[in-house]
């Protein structure tokens, strides 16, 4: 497994350099040739737009791969714990910023066509800075990890608690963002636009779920060949959280149903993210109570 981790580190290191070049290509064209980069007037894509689309794909894949790699790092190495926690937070924020970049690009193109000022370009560049920060931070972690292979064996300390906490923490983040985004759409988006263009917001909800989903998939990957997925304490916490989730979700959904909802899809989305929020937060709460036993 150590050889597999080392190979993964080297490949991701190479991929991170390619991703940095892709990000540079995007930023350069957006700031030097905005009309061509964002395809403001042309109906069809040209070579530049295809290359930018490919660059965005590289950046997205790097985020997903990077988050999974951090989970693996928690499993195999005890060192750099603080760096990994900070990097995981940066990774999630940077991943979410990709959705914001899409919004800014559409808004910039619209403003440019109408001959209006485009302060959104500054916001877009700020989001690119977040992407660059994540890439550089991952490069630092990867280089530090290569040094760890020279004098540290694989981590033999059980990873269950670390990954368990990470999964539930990302669940809380996903739940909060999902619930807030539902209310944002219902309150601030025009009702007609919300009904006709509801599909525009769906990628954002999927983006909120991505880190949480990756954490769950990684948990399943390390537990698939084991008979016991949870220890006794974790199982008790999950059972308690399930009960709390059932008790709190029913009145919450009942209250939400009193609000005028233009499209029922948002009722389903609210329910999904509410369940994730209550379950993950209550599981974390019960898990932390172990210190009082």
C-alpha positions in Angstrom: 0.0 0.0 0.0 2.9 2.3 0.7 4.1 1.8 -3.0 0.6 2.6 -4.2 0.5 5.8 -2.1 3.9 6.9 -3.3 2.9 6.3 -7.0 -0.3 8.2 -6.4 1.7 11.1 -4.9 4.1 11.3 -7.9 1.3 11.2 -10.5 -0.8 13.8 -8.6 2.3 16.0 -8.4 2.7 15.9 -12.2 -1.0 16.5 -12.6 -0.9 19.5 -10.2 1.7 21.1 -12.4 -0.4 20.6 -15.5 -3.4 22.0 -13.6 -1.4 25.1 -12.6 -0.6 25.6 -16.3 -4.3 25.2 -17.2 -5.3 27.8 -14.5 -2.6 30.2 -15.8 -3.9 29.8 -19.4 -7.5 30.6 -18.2 -6.5 33.6 -16.2 -4.2 35.0 -18.9 -6.9 34.8 -21.7 -9.7 36.1 -19.5 -7.6 39.2 -18.6 -6.0 39.8 -22.0 -8.7 38.8 -24.5 -12.0 38.8 -22.6 -14.2 38.7 -25.7 -12.5 35.6 -27.2 -12.0 33.8 -23.9 -15.6 34.0 -22.8 -17.1 33.7 -26.3 -19.1 36.9 -25.8 -20.4 37.3 -29.4 -19.7 34.1 -31.3 -22.4 31.5 -31.5 -20.0 28.6 -31.9 -16.9 27.7 -29.8 -13.5 28.3 -31.2 -10.2 26.7 -30.3 -9.6 29.1 -27.4 -13.0 28.3 -25.8 -12.4 24.5 -26.2 -9.0 24.8 -24.5 -10.5 26.8 -21.7 -13.2 24.2 -21.2 -10.5 21.5 -21.1 -8.6 23.6 -18.6 -11.7 23.9 -16.4 -12.1 20.1 -16.6 -8.5 19.7 -15.4 -9.1 22.0 -12.5 -12.3 20.2 -11.5 -10.7 16.7 -11.6 -7.7 18.0 -9.6 -10.0 19.2 -6.9 -11.8 15.9 -6.7 -8.6 13.9 -6.8 -6.9 16.3 -4.3 -9.7 15.8 -1.7 -9.5 12.0 -2.0 -5.7 12.2 -1.7 -6.1 14.2 1.6 -8.4 11.4 2.9 -5.7 8.9 1.9 -3.0 11.0 3.6 -5.0 10.9 6.9 -5.1 7.2 6.6 -1.4 6.6 6.0 0.5 9.4 7.7 0.2 10.9 11.2 2.4 13.9 10.4 1.2 17.2 8.8 -2.2 16.8 10.5 -2.8 20.6 10.8 -1.7 21.2 7.2 -4.1 18.5 6.0 -7.1 20.0 7.9 -6.3 23.5 6.6 -5.9 22.1 3.1 -9.1 20.2 3.2 -10.9 23.4 4.1 -9.2 25.3 1.2 -10.1 22.4 -1.1 -13.8 22.6 -0.3 -13.9 26.4 -0.6 -12.0 26.3 -3.9 -14.2 23.6 -5.3 -17.3 25.7 -4.4 -15.7 28.7 -6.0 -15.9 26.9 -9.4 -19.6 27.4 -9.3 -19.1 31.0 -8.5 -16.8 31.4 -11.5 -19.5 30.1 -13.8 -21.9 32.6 -12.5 -19.4 35.4 -12.9 -18.5 34.4 -16.4 -22.1 34.5 -17.5 -22.6 37.8 -15.8 -19.5 39.3 -17.3 -20.5 38.3 -20.8 -24.0 39.8 -20.3 -22.6 43.1 -18.9 -20.0 43.3 -21.7 -22.7 42.9 -24.4 -24.7 45.7 -22.9 -21.7 48.0 -22.6 -21.9 48.1 -18.8 -19.0 48.1 -16.4 -17.8 44.7 -15.4 -16.6 44.8 -11.7 -17.4 41.0 -11.7 -14.1 40.5 -13.4 -12.4 41.4 -10.1 -14.5 38.8 -8.3 -13.7 36.2 -11.0 -10.0 36.9 -10.5 -10.4 36.6 -6.8 -12.0 33.1 -7.2 -9.1 32.2 -9.5 -6.8 33.1 -6.6 -8.6 30.6 -4.4 -8.0 27.9 -7.1 -4.3 28.9 -7.3 -4.0 28.8 -3.5 -5.4 25.2 -3.4 -3.0 24.1 -6.2 0.0 25.6 -4.5 -1.0 24.2 -1.1 -1.4 20.7 -2.7 2.0 21.0 -4.3 3.5 21.8 -0.9 1.8 18.8 0.7 2.9 16.5 -2.1 6.5 17.6 -1.9 6.4 17.2 1.9 4.9 13.7 1.5 7.7 12.5 -0.8 10.1 13.3 2.0 8.0 11.3 4.5 8.4 8.1 2.5 12.2 8.3 3.2 11.9 7.9 6.9 8.3 7.1 7.9 6.4 3.8 7.4 2.7 3.7 6.8 0.5 4.8 9.6 -0.6 1.9 11.7 -2.9 4.0 13.8 -6.6 3.3 13.2 -8.0 5.8 10.8 -11.7 5.2 11.7 -12.2 8.2 14.0 -10.4 10.7 11.7 -12.4 9.8 8.6 -15.6 9.4 10.6 -15.2 13.0 11.9 -14.2 14.3 8.4 -17.3 12.7 6.8 -19.7 14.2 9.4 -18.0 17.6 9.2 -18.3 17.8 5.5 -22.0 16.7 5.9 -22.6 19.7 8.1 -21.0 22.0 5.6 -23.0 20.5 2.7 -26.2 20.7 4.8 -25.8 24.3 5.8 -24.9 25.4 2.2 -27.7 23.4 0.7 -30.4 24.7 3.1 -29.2 28.3 2.7 -29.1 28.1 -1.1 -32.7 26.8 -1.1 -33.9 29.8 0.9 -31.7 32.1 -1.3 -33.4 30.9 -4.4 -36.9 31.1 -3.0 -36.5 34.5 -1.4 -34.3 36.4 -3.8 -34.8 34.8 -7.3 -37.8 36.0 -9.4 -40.5 33.4 -9.3 -40.9 33.1 -13.1 -37.2 32.8 -13.6 -37.0 30.2 -10.8 -39.6 28.0 -12.5 -38.3 28.4 -16.0 -34.6 28.2 -15.2 -34.6 25.9 -12.1 -32.1 23.6 -13.8 -29.4 26.3 -13.6 -29.2 25.9 -9.8 -29.0 22.1 -9.8 -25.2 22.0 -10.5 -24.6 24.1 -7.4 -26.5 21.6 -5.2 -24.4 18.8 -6.7 -21.3 20.8 -6.1 -22.2 21.2 -2.4 -22.7 17.4 -2.1 -19.4 16.6 -3.9 -16.9 16.7 -0.9 -19.4 14.9 1.3 -20.0 12.3 -1.3 -16.3 11.8 -1.9 -15.8 11.3 1.9 -18.5 8.7 2.0 -17.1 6.9 -1.0 -13.7 6.8 0.5 -15.1 5.5 3.8 -16.8 2.7 1.9 -13.6 1.9 0.0 -11.7 1.3 3.2 -14.5 -0.6 4.9 -15.8 -2.7 2.1 -13.8 -5.8 3.1 -14.5 -5.5 6.8 -17.4 -7.0 8.7 -17.7 -4.2 11.2 -17.9 -0.7 9.6 -18.3 1.1 13.0 -17.1 0.5 16.5 -19.6 0.3 19.3 -19.4 4.0 20.2 -19.8 5.1 16.6 -22.8 2.8 16.1 -24.5 4.2 19.2 -23.9 7.8 18.0 -25.4 7.0 14.6 -28.5 5.4 16.1 -29.0 8.4 18.4 -28.5 10.7 15.5 -31.0 8.8 13.4 -33.6 9.3 16.1 -32.8 13.0 16.5 -33.0 13.4 12.7 -36.4 11.8 12.5 -37.8 13.9 15.4 -36.4 17.2 14.2 -37.0 16.8 10.5 -40.7 16.2 10.7 -41.6 19.6 12.3 -38.9 21.4 10.2 -40.4 20.1 7.0 -43.9 20.8 8.2 -42.9 24.5 8.8 -41.2 24.7 5.4 -44.3 23.4 3.7 -46.1 26.6 4.9 -43.8 28.7 2.7 -44.9 29.4 -0.8 -42.6 27.3 -3.0 -42.7 28.1 -6.8 -41.5 24.6 -7.7 -41.7 21.4 -5.6 -38.1 20.4 -6.5 -36.9 22.8 -3.8 -39.0 21.0 -1.3 -37.1 17.8 -2.1 -33.8 19.6 -2.0 -34.6 21.2 1.3 -35.5 17.9 2.8 -32.3 16.2 1.5 -29.9 18.8 2.8 -31.9 19.2 6.1 -31.5 15.5 6.8 -27.8 15.6 6.0 -27.4 18.7 8.3 -29.3 17.3 11.3 -27.8 13.8 11.0 -24.2 15.0 10.6 -24.3 17.7 13.3 -26.0 15.4 15.8 -23.6 12.6 15.1 -20.6 14.9 15.6 -22.2 16.2 18.9 -22.7 12.7 20.3 -19.2 11.7 19.1 -17.6 14.5 21.0 -19.4 13.5 24.2 -17.0 10.6 24.5 -14.6 12.9 26.4 -17.2 13.1 29.2 -17.5 9.4 29.7 
